[in-house]
Amino acid sequence: MRSAFATVPFYRERWALDGREDPVLVPGRTGTNGGAAPLAEALHKLVDLVPLAGGAQRPDPARGLGRVLRTARPPGRGSMIVLLGPDDLRPPSDLPKDVRGCVADPDAPSESVLRELTAVLHRGHRVLVVGDDKAVSTFTAGLPGTGASRVEAVPQRELDSLDAGPYGVLHDPVLGYLGALGGCGRWHLDWPHVYARPTAAGLAFTLLRQDSPRFVDVVPAGGVPGAIERCPRHGTPVVVA
């Protein structure tokens, strides 16, 4: 937060208007929702989320997928991760070096993706398909031969649709992958890369290791109420929505 206050125009302006000096509340000035900003407002001024020293101006919806898969369904060497989404979605960049990742349109996957998927299965490696339930169902139904029965689905859930699994990843269309359902049945944050806190407007999130654009204390669309607790088994933060 100190870095954002010092270097990111959006937060310098917003927190100053809320009565802040440095990223702490001034006595008697509480700001709005304790200083948290609606994500939609931040996106409206996306260029102002870039630090003064410069950086990327485009959010990465695939950010964090490699890390949360380690909790949800570890891929293993030689595996292939198929991320379902539009053509302009960038492939995940944080997968292990021996795991291949690609993006596929669930309604019309390219021939190259289907060929690679078939080759990976033929070599006895795993194929994990990541997307919402509808996208996964559409993609697997269109696979030739026995491919549909051999791929492994990793359902992604938004904050307002968390369920009991048995596995899945927590996703926001702008912030990327925020956590995963652990074997303990709790939704674990991608700690220490993601921080979250409850506010009157809903859970607010901070991406701790992203240089640009910077998302600090932002409330995703819909303002989902919830709490952040400590997992009694693992001792790390979990989301209770």
C-alpha contacts under 8 A as a table, 3 or more apart, distances in Angstrom:
res1	aa1	res2	aa2	distance
1	M	4	A	5.04
1	M	5	F	6.08
1	M	23	P	6.11
1	M	216	V	6.90
2	R	5	F	5.13
2	R	6	A	6.18
2	R	22	D	6.76
2	R	23	P	5.88
3	S	6	A	5.17
3	S	7	T	6.02
3	S	8	V	7.83
4	A	7	T	5.29
4	A	8	V	5.05
4	A	11	Y	6.46
4	A	12	R	7.59
4	A	51	P	7.63
4	A	214	R	7.44
4	A	216	V	7.46
5	F	8	V	6.09
5	F	9	P	7.82
5	F	11	Y	5.59
5	F	12	R	5.04
5	F	15	W	7.86
5	F	22	D	6.46
5	F	23	P	6.32
6	A	12	R	6.90
6	A	22	D	7.92
7	T	12	R	7.70
7	T	51	P	5.18
7	T	52	L	5.51
7	T	53	A	7.77
8	V	11	Y	5.85
8	V	12	R	6.34
8	V	48	D	6.66
8	V	49	L	5.84
8	V	50	V	6.11
8	V	51	P	4.47
8	V	52	L	6.17
8	V	214	R	7.62
9	P	12	R	5.13
9	P	13	E	6.19
9	P	48	D	5.22
9	P	49	L	6.62
9	P	50	V	7.62
9	P	51	P	7.12
9	P	52	L	7.41
10	F	13	E	5.53
10	F	14	R	6.17
10	F	42	A	7.41
10	F	45	K	7.33
10	F	48	D	4.99
10	F	49	L	5.72
11	Y	14	R	5.03
11	Y	15	W	5.72
11	Y	49	L	7.90
12	R	15	W	5.65
12	R	16	A	6.05
13	E	16	A	5.29
13	E	17	L	6.29
14	R	17	L	5.25
14	R	18	D	6.32
15	W	18	D	4.89
15	W	19	G	6.38
15	W	20	R	5.24
15	W	21	E	7.72
15	W	23	P	7.34
15	W	31	G	7.91
15	W	35	G	6.84
16	A	19	G	5.17
16	A	20	R	5.01
16	A	21	E	6.66
17	L	20	R	7.28
18	D	29	R	6.96
18	D	30	T	7.20
18	D	31	G	4.49
18	D	32	T	7.08
18	D	35	G	7.05
19	G	25	L	7.00
19	G	26	V	6.02
19	G	29	R	5.69
19	G	30	T	7.61
19	G	31	G	6.73
20	R	23	P	6.40
20	R	24	V	6.00
20	R	25	L	5.21
20	R	26	V	5.40
20	R	29	R	7.72
21	E	24	V	6.39
21	E	25	L	7.16
21	E	26	V	6.67
25	L	29	R	6.51
25	L	30	T	6.30
25	L	31	G	7.82
26	V	29	R	5.42
26	V	30	T	7.36
27	P	30	T	7.67
30	T	33	N	7.85
30	T	34	G	5.80
30	T	35	G	7.34
31	G	34	G	5.51
31	G	35	G	5.29
32	T	35	G	5.29
32	T	36	A	6.78
32	T	37	A	7.94
33	N	36	A	5.51
33	N	37	A	7.81
33	N	199	T	5.85
33	N	200	A	5.59
33	N	201	A	6.34
34	G	199	T	6.95
35	G	217	D	7.67
36	A	199	T	7.46
36	A	204	A	6.56
36	A	217	D	5.06
36	A	218	V	5.59
36	A	219	V	6.75
37	A	41	E	6.99
37	A	42	A	7.11
37	A	217	D	6.40
37	A	218	V	4.79
37	A	219	V	6.06
38	P	41	E	5.34
38	P	42	A	6.65
38	P	218	V	5.47
38	P	219	V	4.75
38	P	220	P	6.46
38	P	221	A	7.32
39	L	42	A	5.08
39	L	43	L	6.22
39	L	218	V	5.12
39	L	219	V	5.26
39	L	220	P	5.10
39	L	221	A	6.53
40	A	43	L	5.12
40	A	44	H	6.23
40	A	220	P	7.41
40	A	221	A	6.76
41	E	44	H	5.11
41	E	45	K	6.80
42	A	45	K	5.36
42	A	46	L	6.06
42	A	49	L	7.29
42	A	218	V	7.80
43	L	46	L	4.64
45	K	48	D	5.47
45	K	49	L	7.07
46	L	49	L	5.31
46	L	50	V	7.45
46	L	57	Q	6.82
46	L	213	P	7.51
47	V	50	V	5.78
47	V	57	Q	6.22
48	D	51	P	7.60
49	L	57	Q	7.64
49	L	212	S	7.07
49	L	213	P	5.08
49	L	214	R	5.34
49	L	215	F	7.33
50	V	53	A	7.99
50	V	54	G	5.96
50	V	55	G	5.84
50	V	56	A	6.90
50	V	57	Q	6.36
50	V	212	S	5.47
50	V	213	P	4.94
50	V	214	R	6.45
51	P	54	G	5.37
51	P	55	G	6.71
51	P	211	D	7.92
51	P	212	S	6.80
51	P	213	P	7.51
51	P	214	R	7.54
54	G	212	S	7.91
55	G	211	D	7.21
55	G	212	S	5.26
55	G	213	P	6.97
56	A	59	P	7.93
56	A	212	S	5.23
56	A	213	P	5.91
57	Q	212	S	6.74
57	Q	213	P	5.58
58	R	213	P	6.78
59	P	174	V	6.07
59	P	175	L	7.06
59	P	213	P	6.51
60	D	63	R	5.38
60	D	90	R	7.38
60	D	174	V	6.74
60	D	175	L	6.99
60	D	176	G	6.30
61	P	89	L	7.44
61	P	90	R	7.98
61	P	172	D	7.22
61	P	173	P	5.48
61	P	174	V	5.26
61	P	175	L	6.00
61	P	176	G	4.08
61	P	177	Y	7.31
62	A	65	L	5.95
62	A	89	L	7.66
62	A	90	R	6.86
62	A	91	P	6.80
62	A	92	P	5.25
62	A	93	S	7.87
62	A	176	G	5.24
62	A	177	Y	6.66
63	R	92	P	6.60
63	R	93	S	7.48
63	R	94	D	7.59
63	R	175	L	7.34
63	R	176	G	4.84
63	R	177	Y	5.96
64	G	67	R	5.49
64	G	68	V	6.40
64	G	92	P	7.82
64	G	94	D	6.76
64	G	176	G	6.44
64	G	177	Y	5.05
64	G	178	L	6.99
64	G	190	D	7.86
65	L	68	V	5.36
65	L	69	L	6.10
65	L	92	P	6.48
65	L	94	D	7.03
65	L	95	L	7.46
65	L	176	G	7.64
65	L	177	Y	5.57
66	G	69	L	5.41
66	G	70	R	6.92
66	G	92	P	7.11
66	G	93	S	7.74
66	G	94	D	5.09
66	G	95	L	4.43
66	G	96	P	7.14
67	R	70	R	5.55
67	R	71	T	7.50
67	R	94	D	7.26
67	R	95	L	7.50
67	R	190	D	7.26
68	V	71	T	5.40
68	V	72	A	6.28
68	V	169	V	6.67
68	V	177	Y	7.05
68	V	178	L	7.55
68	V	179	G	5.55
68	V	180	A	5.48
68	V	190	D	6.38
69	L	72	A	4.79
69	L	73	R	5.25
69	L	74	P	5.49
69	L	75	P	7.17
69	L	169	V	7.36
69	L	180	A	7.28
70	R	73	R	5.90
70	R	74	P	4.38
70	R	75	P	7.34
71	T	74	P	6.57
71	T	180	A	6.08
71	T	181	L	6.99
71	T	182	G	5.75
71	T	183	G	7.91
72	A	154	V	7.77
72	A	167	Y	5.63
72	A	168	G	5.77
72	A	169	V	6.48
72	A	180	A	5.50
72	A	181	L	5.78
72	A	182	G	6.07
72	A	183	G	7.89
73	R	154	V	7.53
73	R	167	Y	7.42
75	P	79	S	5.76
75	P	80	M	7.70
75	P	81	I	7.84
75	P	99	V	7.46
75	P	126	R	6.89
75	P	127	V	7.97
75	P	128	L	7.22
76	G	79	S	5.87
76	G	99	V	7.40
76	G	126	R	7.56
77	R	98	D	5.56
77	R	99	V	6.02
77	R	125	H	7.70
78	G	98	D	5.68
78	G	99	V	5.36
78	G	100	R	7.33
78	G	120	V	7.56
78	G	125	H	5.82
78	G	126	R	7.40
79	S	98	D	7.60
79	S	99	V	5.12
79	S	100	R	6.45
79	S	120	V	7.07
79	S	125	H	5.34
79	S	126	R	4.75
79	S	127	V	5.75
79	S	128	L	7.63
80	M	99	V	5.86
80	M	100	R	4.81
80	M	101	G	5.78
80	M	102	C	7.88
80	M	117	L	7.21
80	M	120	V	7.02
80	M	125	H	7.83
80	M	126	R	6.39
80	M	127	V	4.79
80	M	128	L	6.29
81	I	99	V	7.37
81	I	100	R	6.14
81	I	101	G	4.60
81	I	102	C	6.39
81	I	127	V	5.97
81	I	128	L	4.95
81	I	129	V	6.03
81	I	130	V	7.34
82	V	101	G	6.00
82	V	102	C	5.23
82	V	103	V	5.73
82	V	104	A	6.51
82	V	127	V	7.30
82	V	128	L	6.14
82	V	129	V	4.74
82	V	130	V	6.14
83	L	91	P	7.23
83	L	92	P	7.93
83	L	101	G	7.40
83	L	102	C	6.12
83	L	103	V	4.74
83	L	104	A	6.18
83	L	129	V	6.07
83	L	130	V	4.94
83	L	131	G	6.41
84	L	103	V	5.76
84	L	104	A	5.01
84	L	105	D	5.80
84	L	106	P	5.83
84	L	129	V	7.19
84	L	130	V	6.06
84	L	131	G	5.28
84	L	135	A	6.74
84	L	136	V	7.47
85	G	89	L	6.41
85	G	103	V	6.56
85	G	104	A	6.12
85	G	105	D	5.42
85	G	106	P	6.86
85	G	131	G	7.49
86	P	89	L	5.62
86	P	103	V	7.88
86	P	104	A	7.34
86	P	105	D	5.74
87	D	103	V	7.29
87	D	104	A	7.25
87	D	105	D	6.62
89	L	103	V	6.92
90	R	103	V	7.10
91	P	101	G	6.13
91	P	102	C	5.14
91	P	103	V	5.53
92	P	95	L	6.60
92	P	101	G	6.23
92	P	102	C	7.31
95	L	99	V	6.21
95	L	100	R	7.43
95	L	101	G	7.26
96	P	99	V	5.39
97	K	100	R	7.63
102	C	113	V	7.63
104	A	108	A	7.71
104	A	109	P	5.18
104	A	110	S	7.04
104	A	113	V	7.16
105	D	108	A	5.29
105	D	109	P	4.93
105	D	110	S	7.72
105	D	139	F	7.95
106	P	109	P	5.92
106	P	135	A	5.59
106	P	136	V	7.08
106	P	138	T	5.94
106	P	139	F	4.50
107	D	135	A	7.88
107	D	138	T	6.41
107	D	139	F	6.37
107	D	142	G	7.99
109	P	113	V	6.63
109	P	114	L	7.03
109	P	139	F	7.71
110	S	113	V	5.39
110	S	114	L	6.53
111	E	114	L	5.10
111	E	115	R	6.10
112	S	115	R	5.13
112	S	116	E	6.18
113	V	116	E	5.21
113	V	117	L	6.04
114	L	117	L	5.05
114	L	118	T	6.14
114	L	143	L	7.78
115	R	118	T	5.20
115	R	119	A	6.21
116	E	119	A	5.01
116	E	120	V	6.14
117	L	120	V	5.23
117	L	121	L	6.31
117	L	127	V	6.94
118	T	121	L	5.23
118	T	122	H	6.08
118	T	147	G	7.24
119	A	122	H	4.96
119	A	123	R	6.29
120	V	123	R	5.22
120	V	124	G	6.58
120	V	125	H	5.50
120	V	126	R	7.02
120	V	127	V	7.20
121	L	124	G	5.07
121	L	125	H	5.41
121	L	126	R	6.40
121	L	127	V	6.97
121	L	150	R	7.69
122	H	125	H	7.48
126	R	151	V	7.08
126	R	152	E	7.56
127	V	150	R	7.80
127	V	151	V	5.16
127	V	152	E	6.12
128	L	151	V	6.05
128	L	152	E	4.81
128	L	153	A	5.81
128	L	154	V	6.56
129	V	136	V	6.86
129	V	151	V	6.92
129	V	152	E	6.10
129	V	153	A	4.92
129	V	154	V	5.83
130	V	136	V	7.12
130	V	153	A	6.22
130	V	154	V	4.79
130	V	155	P	5.88
130	V	156	Q	6.61
131	G	135	A	5.89
131	G	136	V	5.75
131	G	154	V	6.78
131	G	155	P	5.44
131	G	156	Q	5.33
132	D	135	A	5.42
132	D	136	V	6.18
132	D	155	P	5.35
132	D	156	Q	5.16
132	D	157	R	6.82
133	D	136	V	5.25
133	D	137	S	6.09
133	D	155	P	6.05
133	D	156	Q	7.69
134	K	137	S	5.18
134	K	138	T	6.14
135	A	138	T	5.15
135	A	139	F	6.08
136	V	139	F	5.16
136	V	140	T	6.06
136	V	153	A	6.83
136	V	155	P	7.61
137	S	140	T	5.42
137	S	141	A	6.01
138	T	141	A	5.30
138	T	142	G	6.51
139	F	142	G	5.41
139	F	143	L	6.75
140	T	143	L	5.28
140	T	147	G	7.53
140	T	148	A	4.78
140	T	151	V	7.80
141	A	148	A	6.42
142	G	148	A	7.81
143	L	146	T	7.68
143	L	147	G	5.63
143	L	148	A	5.60
144	P	147	G	5.98
144	P	148	A	7.43
145	G	148	A	7.56
146	T	149	S	5.67
146	T	150	R	6.75
147	G	150	R	5.29
147	G	151	V	6.38
148	A	151	V	5.82
154	V	167	Y	6.97
154	V	168	G	5.45
154	V	169	V	7.12
155	P	167	Y	7.43
155	P	168	G	4.94
155	P	169	V	6.50
156	Q	168	G	5.56
156	Q	169	V	4.73
156	Q	170	L	5.80
156	Q	171	H	6.09
157	R	160	D	7.91
157	R	161	S	5.82
157	R	162	L	5.86
157	R	168	G	6.94
157	R	169	V	6.10
157	R	170	L	5.02
157	R	171	H	5.77
158	E	161	S	5.43
158	E	162	L	6.70
158	E	170	L	5.91
158	E	171	H	5.23
158	E	172	D	5.93
159	L	162	L	6.11
159	L	170	L	6.95
159	L	171	H	7.32
159	L	172	D	7.45
159	L	224	V	6.60
159	L	241	A	7.22
160	D	224	V	6.14
160	D	241	A	7.38
162	L	170	L	7.87
162	L	241	A	7.42
164	A	167	Y	7.65
164	A	185	G	6.51
164	A	186	R	7.96
165	G	168	G	6.12
165	G	181	L	6.97
165	G	185	G	7.33
166	P	181	L	7.72
166	P	183	G	7.98
166	P	185	G	7.44
167	Y	180	A	7.60
167	Y	181	L	5.43
167	Y	182	G	7.11
167	Y	183	G	7.80
168	G	180	A	5.85
168	G	181	L	5.48
169	V	177	Y	6.98
169	V	178	L	7.75
169	V	179	G	5.92
169	V	180	A	4.16
169	V	181	L	6.22
170	L	177	Y	5.72
170	L	178	L	5.42
170	L	179	G	4.94
170	L	180	A	5.41
170	L	181	L	7.71
170	L	187	W	7.72
171	H	175	L	7.59
171	H	176	G	5.58
171	H	177	Y	4.41
171	H	178	L	5.76
171	H	179	G	7.40
172	D	175	L	5.29
172	D	176	G	5.13
172	D	177	Y	6.37
172	D	178	L	7.30
172	D	220	P	7.64
173	P	176	G	5.93
175	L	178	L	7.46
175	L	207	L	7.78
175	L	215	F	7.74
178	L	189	L	5.90
178	L	190	D	5.58
178	L	194	V	6.50
179	G	187	W	6.65
179	G	188	H	5.34
179	G	189	L	4.17
179	G	190	D	4.58
180	A	187	W	5.45
180	A	188	H	5.39
180	A	189	L	6.70
180	A	190	D	7.41
181	L	184	C	7.89
181	L	185	G	6.15
181	L	186	R	5.53
181	L	187	W	4.31
181	L	188	H	5.97
182	G	185	G	5.52
182	G	186	R	5.66
182	G	187	W	6.23
182	G	188	H	6.37
183	G	186	R	7.51
184	C	233	R	7.37
186	R	231	C	7.46
186	R	238	V	6.41
186	R	239	V	7.50
187	W	238	V	5.28
187	W	239	V	5.45
187	W	240	V	7.38
188	H	191	W	7.88
188	H	231	C	7.99
188	H	236	T	7.32
188	H	237	P	6.05
188	H	238	V	4.29
188	H	239	V	6.35
189	L	194	V	6.55
189	L	195	Y	7.66
189	L	236	T	7.95
189	L	237	P	5.88
189	L	238	V	5.57
189	L	239	V	6.74
190	D	193	H	5.65
190	D	194	V	5.43
191	W	194	V	5.37
191	W	195	Y	6.94
191	W	236	T	7.41
191	W	237	P	7.12
192	P	195	Y	7.08
192	P	208	L	7.34
193	H	207	L	6.14
193	H	208	L	5.07
193	H	209	R	5.64
194	V	205	F	6.98
194	V	206	T	5.82
194	V	207	L	4.89
194	V	208	L	5.62
194	V	209	R	7.88
195	Y	205	F	5.71
195	Y	206	T	5.09
195	Y	207	L	6.58
195	Y	208	L	6.85
196	A	203	L	6.53
196	A	204	A	5.47
196	A	205	F	4.41
196	A	206	T	6.26
196	A	217	D	7.64
196	A	228	I	7.03
197	R	203	L	5.65
197	R	204	A	5.44
197	R	205	F	6.77
197	R	227	A	7.14
197	R	228	I	6.36
198	P	202	G	5.87
198	P	203	L	4.47
198	P	204	A	6.18
198	P	225	P	7.30
198	P	226	G	6.34
198	P	227	A	5.70
198	P	228	I	7.06
199	T	202	G	5.14
199	T	203	L	5.84
199	T	204	A	6.65
199	T	225	P	7.99
200	A	225	P	7.96
201	A	219	V	7.14
201	A	223	G	5.42
201	A	224	V	7.61
201	A	225	P	7.26
202	G	219	V	6.42
202	G	223	G	4.36
202	G	224	V	4.76
202	G	225	P	4.29
202	G	226	G	6.55
203	L	219	V	5.97
203	L	220	P	7.73
203	L	223	G	6.68
203	L	224	V	6.14
203	L	225	P	5.96
203	L	226	G	6.04
203	L	227	A	7.30
204	A	217	D	5.13
204	A	218	V	4.92
204	A	219	V	4.35
204	A	220	P	7.17
205	F	215	F	7.62
205	F	216	V	6.59
205	F	217	D	5.00
205	F	218	V	5.32
205	F	219	V	6.42
205	F	220	P	7.95
206	T	215	F	5.68
206	T	216	V	4.31
206	T	217	D	4.97
206	T	218	V	6.68
207	L	210	Q	5.85
207	L	214	R	7.31
207	L	215	F	5.81
207	L	216	V	6.43
210	Q	213	P	7.26
210	Q	214	R	6.40
210	Q	215	F	7.98
211	D	214	R	6.14
215	F	218	V	6.40
219	V	223	G	6.04
220	P	223	G	5.92
220	P	224	V	7.77
221	A	224	V	7.98
224	V	241	A	7.19
225	P	241	A	6.14
226	G	239	V	7.14
226	G	240	V	5.52
226	G	241	A	4.05
227	A	239	V	6.11
227	A	240	V	5.13
227	A	241	A	6.32
228	I	237	P	6.32
228	I	238	V	5.69
228	I	239	V	4.98
228	I	240	V	6.11
229	E	237	P	5.60
229	E	238	V	5.37
229	E	239	V	6.59
229	E	240	V	7.11
230	R	235	G	5.52
230	R	236	T	5.35
230	R	237	P	4.66
230	R	238	V	5.89
231	C	234	H	5.40
231	C	235	G	4.86
231	C	236	T	5.47
231	C	237	P	6.11
231	C	238	V	6.01
232	P	235	G	5.62
